[in-house]
Amino acid sequence: MKQRNRFVAAAVVAMLAGGIAAPVMAETPPNMLVIANRIDDIKTFDPAESFEFAGADVSRNVYEKLVNFDPLDLDAGFGPQLAESWEISEDGTEITFTMADGHVFASGNPVTAKDAEFSLRRAVLLNKTPSFILTQFGFTADNVEETIVATDDNTLVLKLDKPYAQSFVLNCLTATIGGIVDSETVMANEVDGDMGNEWLRTNTAGSGPYKVADWKPNESVLMDLNPNYGGDAPAMERVIVQHIQESATQRLMLERGDIDVARNLSPEDVAGLVDTDGVKIVDELRGRLMYFSANQKNEMLADPKVVEALKWATDYQGMADSFLNGQYTVHQAFLPLTFLGALEDKPFTYDMDKAKAALAESGFADCGPIKISVREAQERLDIAQSLQNTWGQLGCDVELIVGTGAQTLDRYRAREHDIYLGAWGPDYPDPNTNAGTFAYNPDNSDEAGATGLLAWRNAWGIPEMSEQTLEAVVENDTGARRDMYLALQKEHQQVSPFGVMFQQIEQNGMGESVENFVAGGATTAVSYWVITK
């Protein structure tokens, strides 16, 4: 264990003991859950702005939504949460929600339709990264006062710009941005008209099972029970997530009983834990995709034959069979398996002859320098190094630009990368969640600032494909809609600057007494309130 992580572990023990230093424990307290995870991508806890994996885990446990998923029955789809029921108008353009009783914010304020109105309007007005999830329904800064309306404390009306499938709209409201905040508390902390955004970056104001008690960036997040939570009291009264970068350190801490769950174990460490007493490994297919993408502002990478060459020069199966073994399966389309319209075709294999032939047809036969922007996480570094090797055989001079999750995302969102190597997870269980990011970019200008869209981040202007994406999202015939997404992905595989490589199989190591730890399936995040041990 590195010295820094000894200090982190000791600090956690002290926190769990109420601030009194103590020797390393053989096991964690029965009412506390301690997790090792990479959380250096957390930038904010504001549900109107949060758009990172580790932040989504926090948000799911702090904020309730109008509709949400039962963590113990994800296959059932969305169901009531803050809203007990809803009705759709005959023309399909209005949804009227009736609020449920008994939901209370951590402040003690009751949750009302006015809070829901404030939260959804606020997300549109702030126009942060995930705002497109709501604005795709026609909500704008100019019309939210007429289109998102609480008619009284118990009733909220959403007025859409056109009829959509009911499941599509409601699935979108299960995304992180659908979290309902305490309007009174948030506005009490407003500064210079920011609607509490700066305060909510480091504080929480939700009605969920937990509230954030302490956050040390790149170190730990501590969550305590919301004393006013309206549901059944969680068995885990305190949850602490430590930022532990190295798999070997996570494994050692799990073996020693310092943590309950290790979430970033390498295949080698998973194999080493299989026969360890008191430890179990739980596999779960996630919707998270690993991909690389080429910035079309780079003249060389804007040549489609260059990108095609890079796709042929990628050793997909070799990576899946070696350092990614058991944790990623080869997948080459933007919809993950289990989604409506998921495409299983894998048109690209590692073929250097085809790679060189494609490059010879491009305007850049010598390939030239390429910088890969990659987060400092072991499996991503391993993938980046594999690309560096095989693309190097193609004649490319590849340099790795390594940074924290936040650093690499900032560069990506500013369109300052050459190649971005990263992961993308669905925000809601509808195919548009990924089609709207990988295959939608009607305005490619810098001023558009469509930072929620991966096509925009890679400066890939696609008005025709964007129109096809819009047509698919309003198609009510399920079979026809499935066929539209299949066709869209087949075209996307061939012409896009995206090299989708893998779909994740998350392998979490945990104490054998830990029950109900569900990472979230394909579309959501972990739910700490149902966990027991």
C-alpha positions as CSV (number, residue, x, y, z in Angstrom):
1,M,0.0,0.0,0.0
2,K,1.3,3.4,-0.9
3,Q,2.0,5.8,2.0
4,R,-0.7,8.2,0.8
5,N,-3.3,5.5,0.9
6,R,-2.3,4.5,4.5
7,F,-3.0,8.0,5.5
8,V,-6.4,8.0,3.7
9,A,-7.4,4.7,5.3
10,A,-6.4,5.9,8.7
11,A,-8.4,9.1,8.2
12,V,-11.5,7.1,7.3
13,V,-11.2,5.0,10.4
14,A,-10.9,8.2,12.5
15,M,-14.0,9.6,10.7
16,L,-16.0,6.4,11.4
17,A,-15.0,6.5,15.0
18,G,-16.2,10.1,15.4
19,G,-12.9,11.7,14.8
20,I,-10.9,9.6,17.3
21,A,-7.8,7.9,15.8
22,A,-7.9,4.1,16.0
23,P,-5.9,1.1,14.8
24,V,-6.9,-0.5,11.6
25,M,-10.1,-2.5,12.0
26,A,-10.6,-6.1,11.1
27,E,-14.0,-5.1,9.8
28,T,-16.1,-2.0,9.3
29,P,-19.0,-1.1,11.7
30,P,-22.2,-3.0,10.9
31,N,-24.2,0.2,10.2
32,M,-21.6,1.9,8.0
33,L,-20.6,1.1,4.4
34,V,-17.1,1.9,3.3
35,I,-16.3,1.8,-0.5
36,A,-13.1,2.2,-2.5
37,N,-13.8,3.8,-5.8
38,R,-12.2,6.3,-8.2
39,I,-14.0,9.5,-7.6
40,D,-11.6,12.1,-9.1
41,D,-14.2,12.9,-11.8
42,I,-16.6,14.6,-9.3
43,K,-16.8,18.3,-10.2
44,T,-20.1,19.2,-8.5
45,F,-23.1,17.8,-6.6
46,D,-25.6,20.1,-8.3
47,P,-28.0,17.9,-10.1
48,A,-28.4,20.6,-12.8
49,E,-24.7,20.3,-13.6
50,S,-23.4,16.9,-12.4
51,F,-22.6,14.7,-15.4
52,E,-19.9,12.3,-14.2
53,F,-20.1,8.7,-13.1
54,A,-19.0,9.1,-9.4
55,G,-21.2,12.2,-9.0
56,A,-24.2,10.2,-10.3
57,D,-23.7,7.7,-7.5
58,V,-23.9,10.5,-4.9
59,S,-26.9,12.2,-6.6
60,R,-29.0,9.0,-6.7
61,N,-28.7,8.6,-3.0
62,V,-29.3,12.3,-2.1
63,Y,-32.0,13.5,-4.5
64,E,-35.4,12.0,-5.3
65,K,-37.1,12.5,-8.6
66,L,-40.6,12.7,-9.9
67,V,-40.2,9.1,-11.2
68,N,-37.4,6.7,-10.5
69,F,-36.2,3.1,-10.5
70,D,-36.6,0.4,-7.8
71,P,-33.0,-0.6,-7.2
72,L,-34.1,-4.2,-6.4
73,D,-36.2,-4.5,-9.5
74,L,-34.6,-2.5,-12.3
75,D,-36.3,-4.5,-15.0
76,A,-39.6,-3.1,-13.9
77,G,-38.7,0.3,-15.3
78,F,-39.6,3.7,-13.9
79,G,-42.2,4.0,-11.2
80,P,-43.6,6.7,-8.9
81,Q,-41.4,8.5,-6.4
82,L,-42.1,12.2,-5.6
83,A,-45.0,12.0,-8.0
84,E,-47.6,9.4,-7.0
85,S,-49.3,9.5,-10.4
86,W,-49.4,11.3,-13.8
87,E,-51.8,11.8,-16.7
88,I,-51.0,12.5,-20.4
89,S,-53.2,14.8,-22.4
90,E,-55.1,13.5,-25.4
91,D,-52.7,15.2,-27.8
92,G,-49.7,13.9,-26.0
93,T,-48.2,17.3,-25.3
94,E,-48.9,17.7,-21.6
95,I,-48.0,15.6,-18.6
96,T,-49.7,16.4,-15.3
97,F,-48.0,15.0,-12.2
98,T,-49.7,14.7,-8.8
99,M,-47.2,14.8,-5.9
100,A,-47.0,12.2,-3.3
101,D,-47.3,12.9,0.4
102,G,-44.6,12.3,3.0
103,H,-41.4,13.5,1.2
104,V,-39.3,15.9,3.2
105,F,-36.0,17.6,2.5
106,A,-33.0,17.2,4.8
107,S,-33.8,20.8,5.9
108,G,-37.2,19.8,7.2
109,N,-39.1,21.6,4.4
110,P,-41.8,19.4,2.7
111,V,-41.3,18.6,-1.0
112,T,-44.0,20.3,-3.1
113,A,-44.7,20.8,-6.8
114,K,-43.3,24.3,-6.4
115,D,-39.9,22.7,-5.7
116,A,-40.2,20.5,-8.7
117,E,-41.1,23.5,-10.8
118,F,-38.1,25.4,-9.5
119,S,-35.7,22.5,-10.0
120,L,-36.6,21.7,-13.6
121,R,-36.8,25.4,-14.6
122,R,-33.5,26.0,-12.9
123,A,-31.8,23.2,-14.8
124,V,-33.0,24.7,-18.1
125,L,-32.0,28.3,-17.1
126,L,-28.5,27.3,-15.9
127,N,-27.9,25.5,-19.2
128,K,-25.2,23.3,-17.8
129,T,-23.8,20.2,-19.5
130,P,-26.8,17.9,-19.0
131,S,-29.4,20.5,-19.8
132,F,-30.1,18.9,-23.2
133,I,-31.9,16.1,-21.5
134,L,-34.7,18.5,-20.7
135,T,-34.3,21.1,-23.6
136,Q,-34.9,18.4,-26.2
137,F,-38.6,18.6,-25.2
138,G,-38.7,22.3,-26.3
139,F,-38.0,23.9,-22.8
140,T,-36.0,27.1,-23.2
141,A,-35.0,29.9,-20.9
142,D,-37.6,32.0,-22.6
143,N,-40.6,29.7,-22.2
144,V,-40.1,27.8,-18.9
145,E,-42.5,30.0,-17.0
146,E,-45.2,28.8,-19.3
147,T,-44.1,25.2,-20.0
148,I,-43.0,24.0,-16.5
149,V,-45.8,25.1,-14.2
150,A,-46.9,24.1,-10.7
151,T,-50.6,25.0,-10.6
152,D,-50.6,24.4,-6.8
153,D,-48.4,22.6,-4.2
154,N,-49.6,19.2,-5.4
155,T,-49.7,19.5,-9.1
156,L,-47.0,20.0,-11.8
157,V,-47.7,20.4,-15.5
158,L,-45.1,19.9,-18.2
159,K,-46.0,21.3,-21.6
160,L,-43.9,19.6,-24.4
161,D,-43.2,21.1,-27.8
162,K,-44.7,18.0,-29.6
163,P,-46.0,14.5,-28.6
164,Y,-43.4,12.0,-27.5
165,A,-43.6,8.4,-26.4
166,Q,-44.6,8.6,-22.7
167,S,-41.8,6.2,-21.7
168,F,-39.2,8.4,-23.4
169,V,-40.2,11.6,-21.4
170,L,-40.5,9.8,-18.1
171,N,-37.2,7.9,-18.6
172,C,-35.5,11.2,-19.1
173,L,-36.8,12.4,-15.8
174,T,-35.0,9.5,-14.1
175,A,-31.6,11.1,-15.1
176,T,-29.5,12.9,-12.6
177,I,-30.8,16.3,-13.9
178,G,-34.3,15.2,-12.7
179,G,-33.2,15.5,-9.1
180,I,-35.5,17.8,-7.1
181,V,-33.8,20.3,-4.9
182,D,-35.1,22.3,-1.9
183,S,-35.9,25.6,-3.5
184,E,-36.0,27.6,-0.2
185,T,-32.6,26.3,1.0
186,V,-31.0,26.7,-2.5
187,M,-32.2,30.2,-3.0
188,A,-31.1,31.2,0.5
189,N,-27.6,30.4,-0.8
190,E,-27.8,32.2,-4.1
191,V,-24.9,34.5,-5.0
192,D,-25.0,37.0,-7.9
193,G,-28.0,35.3,-9.5
194,D,-26.4,31.9,-9.8
195,M,-29.5,30.1,-8.3
196,G,-27.4,28.5,-5.7
197,N,-25.1,26.8,-8.2
198,E,-21.9,27.5,-6.5
199,W,-23.2,26.4,-3.1
200,L,-24.7,23.2,-4.5
201,R,-21.4,22.2,-6.0
202,T,-20.2,21.3,-2.5
203,N,-23.5,20.9,-0.6
204,T,-26.7,19.0,-1.1
205,A,-30.3,19.9,-0.6
206,G,-32.3,16.8,-1.4
207,S,-35.0,14.6,0.1
208,G,-33.3,11.3,-0.6
209,P,-32.0,8.8,2.0
210,Y,-28.7,10.5,2.5
211,K,-27.1,14.0,2.6
212,V,-23.5,14.8,1.9
213,A,-21.8,15.6,5.2
214,D,-18.3,16.1,3.9
215,W,-16.4,16.0,0.5
216,K,-12.7,16.3,0.1
217,P,-12.0,16.4,-3.7
218,N,-9.9,13.4,-4.9
219,E,-10.0,11.9,-1.4
220,S,-13.4,11.0,0.0
221,V,-17.2,11.6,0.1
222,L,-19.0,11.1,3.4
223,M,-22.8,10.7,3.4
224,D,-25.0,10.6,6.5
225,L,-28.7,9.7,6.8
226,N,-31.3,12.4,5.9
227,P,-33.0,12.6,9.3
228,N,-36.3,13.5,7.5
229,Y,-36.2,10.8,4.9
230,G,-39.8,9.6,4.3
231,G,-38.9,6.0,3.3
232,D,-37.8,3.0,5.3
233,A,-34.7,3.8,7.3
234,P,-31.6,2.5,5.6
235,A,-29.5,-0.1,7.4
236,M,-26.3,1.8,6.4
237,E,-26.5,5.0,8.5
238,R,-23.2,6.3,7.1
239,V,-21.6,5.8,3.7
240,I,-18.1,6.8,2.9
241,V,-16.5,6.5,-0.5
242,Q,-12.7,6.8,-0.6
243,H,-10.8,7.7,-3.7
244,I,-8.4,4.8,-4.1
245,Q,-6.7,4.9,-7.5
246,E,-4.8,1.6,-7.5
247,S,-6.5,-1.8,-7.9
248,A,-3.9,-3.5,-5.8
249,T,-4.6,-1.1,-2.9
250,Q,-8.3,-1.7,-3.1
251,R,-7.7,-5.4,-3.0
252,L,-5.5,-5.2,0.0
253,M,-8.0,-3.0,1.9
254,L,-10.8,-5.4,1.1
255,E,-8.8,-8.4,2.3
256,R,-7.9,-6.6,5.5
257,G,-11.5,-5.6,6.2
258,D,-10.8,-1.9,5.9
259,I,-13.5,-1.5,3.2
260,D,-16.7,-3.3,2.3
261,V,-16.7,-2.9,-1.5
262,A,-13.9,-2.5,-4.0
263,R,-15.1,-1.1,-7.3
264,N,-12.1,-0.8,-9.5
265,L,-10.4,-4.1,-9.4
266,S,-8.2,-5.3,-12.3
267,P,-8.8,-8.8,-13.7
268,E,-5.7,-10.0,-12.0
269,D,-6.9,-8.8,-8.6
270,V,-10.3,-10.2,-9.2
271,A,-8.8,-13.6,-10.0
272,G,-6.7,-13.3,-6.8
273,L,-9.8,-12.7,-4.7
274,V,-11.9,-15.6,-6.0
275,D,-10.9,-18.0,-3.3
276,T,-10.4,-15.5,-0.5
277,D,-12.4,-16.2,2.6
278,G,-15.0,-13.6,3.5
279,V,-14.9,-12.0,0.0
280,K,-17.2,-12.4,-3.1
281,I,-17.1,-11.0,-6.6
282,V,-20.4,-9.8,-8.2
283,D,-20.5,-9.3,-12.0
284,E,-23.0,-6.9,-13.6
285,L,-23.4,-5.9,-17.2
286,R,-23.4,-2.2,-17.4
287,G,-24.4,0.2,-20.1
288,R,-21.0,1.9,-20.0
289,L,-19.1,2.0,-23.3
290,M,-15.4,2.5,-23.8
291,Y,-14.6,4.4,-26.9
292,F,-12.1,6.7,-28.6
293,S,-13.1,9.8,-30.6
294,A,-11.3,12.0,-33.1
295,N,-11.6,15.8,-33.0
296,Q,-12.7,17.0,-36.4
297,K,-11.0,20.3,-35.8
298,N,-7.8,18.4,-36.4
299,E,-7.3,18.4,-40.2
300,M,-5.7,14.9,-40.3
301,L,-8.4,13.3,-38.1
302,A,-11.1,15.0,-40.1
303,D,-10.1,12.7,-43.0
304,P,-12.5,9.7,-42.7
305,K,-10.0,7.4,-44.2
306,V,-7.5,8.2,-41.3
307,V,-10.2,7.4,-38.7
308,E,-11.0,4.2,-40.6
309,A,-7.4,3.2,-40.5
310,L,-7.3,3.8,-36.7
311,K,-10.3,1.6,-36.3
312,W,-8.7,-1.3,-38.2
313,A,-5.4,-0.7,-36.3
314,T,-7.1,-1.3,-32.9
315,D,-6.7,-4.7,-31.2
316,Y,-10.2,-5.1,-29.8
317,Q,-10.1,-8.8,-29.0
318,G,-6.5,-8.8,-27.9
319,M,-7.3,-6.3,-25.2
320,A,-10.5,-8.0,-24.2
321,D,-8.7,-11.3,-23.9
322,S,-5.8,-9.9,-21.8
323,F,-5.8,-7.0,-19.5
324,L,-9.6,-6.4,-19.8
325,N,-10.4,-10.1,-19.4
326,G,-13.8,-10.5,-17.7
327,Q,-14.5,-6.8,-17.4
328,Y,-15.2,-5.7,-20.9
329,T,-16.7,-7.4,-23.9
330,V,-16.0,-6.2,-27.5
331,H,-18.9,-4.0,-28.7
332,Q,-18.8,-1.5,-31.6
333,A,-22.1,0.3,-31.7
334,F,-23.3,3.3,-29.7
335,L,-26.3,1.5,-28.1
336,P,-25.3,-1.0,-25.4
337,L,-26.6,-4.5,-25.2
338,T,-30.1,-4.7,-23.5
339,F,-31.3,-1.5,-25.2
340,L,-34.0,-1.3,-27.8
341,G,-32.2,-1.4,-31.1
342,A,-28.8,-2.6,-29.8
343,L,-26.6,-3.6,-32.7
344,E,-24.4,-6.6,-32.2
345,D,-22.4,-6.2,-35.5
346,K,-18.7,-5.8,-35.1
347,P,-17.4,-4.7,-38.5
348,F,-13.8,-3.9,-37.4
349,T,-11.1,-6.3,-36.3
350,Y,-7.4,-5.8,-35.8
351,D,-6.1,-5.9,-39.4
352,M,-3.0,-3.9,-40.2
353,D,-3.2,-4.6,-43.9
354,K,-6.7,-3.0,-44.1
355,A,-5.5,-0.2,-41.8
356,K,-2.5,0.6,-44.1
357,A,-4.7,0.4,-47.1
358,A,-7.2,2.9,-45.7
359,L,-4.4,5.3,-44.6
360,A,-2.9,5.1,-48.1
361,E,-6.3,6.3,-49.5
362,S,-6.3,9.3,-47.2
363,G,-4.6,12.6,-47.7
364,F,-2.2,11.8,-44.8
365,A,-0.3,8.6,-45.7
366,D,2.4,9.2,-43.0
367,C,-0.3,9.5,-40.2
368,G,1.7,12.1,-38.3
369,P,1.5,13.0,-34.6
370,I,-1.6,12.2,-32.5
371,K,-2.2,13.1,-28.8
372,I,-4.5,10.8,-26.9
373,S,-6.2,12.5,-23.9
374,V,-6.8,9.8,-21.2
375,R,-7.8,9.7,-17.6
376,E,-5.4,8.3,-15.1
377,A,-7.2,5.0,-14.5
378,Q,-5.4,1.7,-15.0
379,E,-7.7,0.1,-17.6
380,R,-7.8,3.3,-19.6
381,L,-4.1,3.7,-19.5
382,D,-3.7,0.1,-20.6
383,I,-6.1,0.7,-23.5
384,A,-4.2,3.9,-24.4
385,Q,-0.9,2.1,-24.4
386,S,-2.3,-0.6,-26.6
387,L,-3.5,2.1,-29.1
388,Q,-0.1,3.8,-28.9
389,N,1.5,0.5,-29.8
390,T,-0.7,-0.6,-32.7
391,W,-1.3,2.9,-34.1
392,G,2.5,3.3,-33.9
393,Q,2.8,0.2,-36.2
394,L,0.6,2.2,-38.6
395,G,3.2,4.9,-38.5
396,C,1.5,7.3,-36.1
397,D,3.5,9.2,-33.5
398,V,1.2,8.8,-30.5
399,E,1.7,10.7,-27.3
400,L,-0.5,10.1,-24.2
401,I,-1.8,13.2,-22.3
402,V,-2.7,11.8,-18.9
403,G,-4.8,13.7,-16.4
404,T,-7.5,13.4,-13.7
405,G,-11.0,12.7,-14.7
406,A,-11.9,16.3,-14.3
407,Q,-8.9,17.5,-16.3
408,T,-9.5,15.3,-19.3
409,L,-13.2,16.1,-19.3
410,D,-12.5,19.8,-19.3
411,R,-10.2,19.5,-22.3
412,Y,-12.8,17.3,-24.1
413,R,-15.7,19.7,-23.5
414,A,-13.5,22.6,-24.7
415,R,-12.8,20.6,-28.0
416,E,-9.1,20.9,-27.3
417,H,-8.2,17.2,-27.8
418,D,-6.9,15.2,-30.7
419,I,-8.1,11.8,-29.6
420,Y,-10.2,11.4,-26.5
421,L,-10.2,8.0,-24.8
422,G,-13.1,7.6,-22.4
423,A,-16.3,6.0,-21.3
424,W,-19.9,7.0,-21.8
425,G,-22.9,5.7,-19.8
426,P,-26.6,6.1,-20.6
427,D,-28.5,8.7,-18.7
428,Y,-31.9,7.0,-19.0
429,P,-33.1,3.7,-20.4
430,D,-34.2,4.8,-23.9
431,P,-32.1,4.5,-27.1
432,N,-32.2,8.3,-27.6
433,T,-29.9,8.7,-24.6
434,N,-27.0,7.6,-26.7
435,A,-28.3,8.4,-30.1
436,G,-28.8,12.0,-28.9
437,T,-25.1,12.2,-27.9
438,F,-23.2,10.1,-30.5
439,A,-25.4,10.9,-33.6
440,Y,-27.0,14.3,-33.0
441,N,-25.3,17.7,-33.6
442,P,-27.4,20.1,-35.7
443,D,-25.3,23.2,-34.8
444,N,-21.5,22.6,-34.9
445,S,-20.5,26.1,-34.1
446,D,-18.4,26.9,-31.0
447,E,-21.1,29.3,-29.9
448,A,-23.7,26.5,-29.8
449,G,-21.9,25.1,-26.7
450,A,-23.8,21.8,-26.9
451,T,-21.5,20.3,-24.3
452,G,-23.8,17.4,-23.5
453,L,-23.3,16.0,-27.0
454,L,-20.3,13.9,-27.9
455,A,-20.8,14.6,-31.6
456,W,-20.4,18.4,-30.8
457,R,-17.4,17.8,-28.6
458,N,-15.7,16.2,-31.5
459,A,-16.8,19.0,-33.9
460,W,-18.7,16.6,-36.1
461,G,-21.5,18.5,-37.8
462,I,-24.2,16.0,-39.0
463,P,-27.5,17.8,-39.9
464,E,-28.9,14.8,-41.8
465,M,-28.0,12.2,-39.1
466,S,-29.4,14.6,-36.5
467,E,-32.7,14.7,-38.4
468,Q,-32.8,10.9,-38.5
469,T,-32.2,10.9,-34.7
470,L,-35.1,13.2,-34.2
471,E,-37.4,11.1,-36.4
472,A,-36.6,8.0,-34.4
473,V,-37.4,9.6,-31.1
474,V,-41.0,10.4,-32.0
475,E,-41.7,7.0,-33.7
476,N,-44.4,5.2,-31.6
477,D,-44.2,1.9,-33.4
478,T,-41.6,-0.1,-31.3
479,G,-40.5,-2.4,-34.2
480,A,-40.1,0.5,-36.6
481,R,-38.2,2.5,-34.0
482,R,-35.9,-0.5,-33.4
483,D,-35.1,-0.7,-37.1
484,M,-34.4,3.0,-37.3
485,Y,-31.8,2.8,-34.6
486,L,-30.2,-0.3,-36.2
487,A,-29.8,1.5,-39.5
488,L,-28.5,4.6,-37.7
489,Q,-25.8,2.7,-35.9
490,K,-24.7,0.8,-39.0
491,E,-24.1,4.1,-40.8
492,H,-22.5,5.6,-37.7
493,Q,-20.0,2.7,-37.4
494,Q,-18.7,3.4,-40.9
495,V,-18.7,7.2,-41.1
496,S,-18.4,8.6,-37.6
497,P,-15.2,9.8,-35.8
498,F,-16.1,7.4,-32.9
499,G,-14.4,4.1,-32.3
500,V,-16.7,2.3,-29.9
501,M,-14.6,-0.6,-28.5
502,F,-16.1,-2.2,-25.4
503,Q,-19.1,-2.6,-23.1
504,Q,-18.4,-2.9,-19.4
505,I,-19.0,-5.9,-17.2
506,E,-18.5,-4.4,-13.8
507,Q,-16.8,-6.7,-11.3
508,N,-17.2,-5.5,-7.7
509,G,-15.4,-7.2,-4.9
510,M,-17.1,-7.1,-1.5
511,G,-17.4,-8.7,1.9
512,E,-19.5,-11.8,1.8
513,S,-22.0,-10.2,4.2
514,V,-22.8,-7.3,1.9
515,E,-26.2,-7.8,0.2
516,N,-28.2,-5.8,-2.3
517,F,-25.2,-4.0,-3.8
518,V,-26.5,-3.3,-7.3
519,A,-24.2,-1.1,-9.4
520,G,-27.2,0.1,-11.4
521,G,-27.5,-2.1,-14.4
522,A,-27.3,-0.5,-17.8
523,T,-28.8,2.9,-16.9
524,T,-28.6,4.0,-13.4
525,A,-26.3,4.3,-10.4
526,V,-25.7,2.5,-7.2
527,S,-28.3,2.7,-4.4
528,Y,-26.8,2.6,-0.9
529,W,-30.1,2.7,1.0
530,V,-31.1,-0.9,0.2
531,I,-27.7,-2.4,1.2
532,T,-27.4,-4.5,4.2
533,K,-24.5,-6.5,5.7
